[in-house]
Amino acid sequence: MNYEIGFSPEEIAIIRQSLDIIQISGKSARVIAGLQDKLDEAIMNIQFTIEAEEAKKQEELQKLVEKNTTSKLKS
């Protein structure tokens, strides 16, 4: 069963970094390695989403600038 927990991107990064510091042994090693992988994937997804949103904002801004420039040239 999976649960949704509302961590910020910064909190996820800190949790991931802390997993490199703790000492693990035996059965915990596999669980910790799996948790590291999940957090790495979550961080990559967050970064991808942020980059995609920024690209979309830049594209929309460029369209507005072009529209404004075209309108001024016609006046």
N, C-alpha and C positions, 0 to 999 in steps of 0.2 A: 504494500500500500504506500502511495506517495502523498505527501502533504505539501501544500503551497505555503511557503513562509516568505513574508515580505521583507527581504534584505535589500539594502541599497547596493549598488555596484561596489562602493567602497568597502562595505561590510563583507561582501563576498570575497573581495580581494584579500582582506585581512584574514579571514578564515582560511583561505587557501594558503597564504604565507605561513600561518601558524602551523599548518600540517607538515611543513618542512622542518620545523623545530622540535616537535614532540618526539619522544622515544617510543618506538613501537616494538612489539615482539609477538611471536606466535600467531594465533588466529587473527589478531587485530591487524596484522600487516595487509592482508587481502582487503579487508574492509576499508582501511585507511587509503590504500592505493585506489580503490574504486571511488572513494569520496574525492580524492584529488582529481581523478579523471572527470568526475561530474562537475566539480567546481571549475576546472579548466574549460570545459565545454560551455558552462554558463557564462564565464568571463568572455569567451570568444563570441558567443551569441550577443551579449550586451554590446560589445565593441562593434560588431557588425551592424546591429540595430542603430546605434548612435551614428555611425558613419553613413548609413543609408538615409537617416533622417536629415543629417547635415547636407548631404548631396541633394536631397529633395528641396530643402530650404534654399540652397544656392541656385538651383534650377528655377525655382519660383521667383526668386529675387531677380535673376537675369531676365526672365520674361517680363517682369514689371518694368525694369530699366529700359528694355527694348521698346516696350509699348509706350512708355513715357517719352522716350526719345523720338519715336515715330510720330506721336501726337504733336510734339513741339515743332517738328520739321514741317508738318502739314499746316500749322497755324500761321 
